[in-house]
Amino acid sequence: VQLQASGGGLVQAGVSLRLSCVASGRTFSSYFMAWFRQAPEKEREFVAAISSSGSTYYTDSVKGRFTISRDNAANTAYLQMNSLKPEDTAVYYCAAQVVAGAIRPINRVRSYDYWGQGTQVTVSS
């Protein structure tokens, strides 16, 4: 499985960006998909996740501003980011968890089996 993330950029605070993550393979619909981010000199942190059935989960700092979604027909997961803040500046990574039985903790890096290459989001004040 290969994940290709795109959509990052340099924007001013308050605007929106949409990140995309395209996956290879024919079993995308069964993956638990997530977005993480990593700011300079900080650990990679959970942002949002979506189950195969469309249930969504968010870290508190992005609730109400970010929306995760998926299009199984297009093998693509999205992260719509509105009202961006300078503290959202980071490299954003998409990740996929292959679910076989119980879902592993969705906010942990080690729960995910495949990772995209990351896309830089820079928000200026």
Salt bridges, closest charged atoms under 4 A:
GLU45 OE2 - ARG37 NE 2.66
ASP60 OD1 - LYS63 NZ 3.04
ASP88 OD1 - ARG37 NH1 2.95
ASP88 OD2 - ARG65 NH1 2.74
ASP113 OD2 - ARG104 NH2 2.79
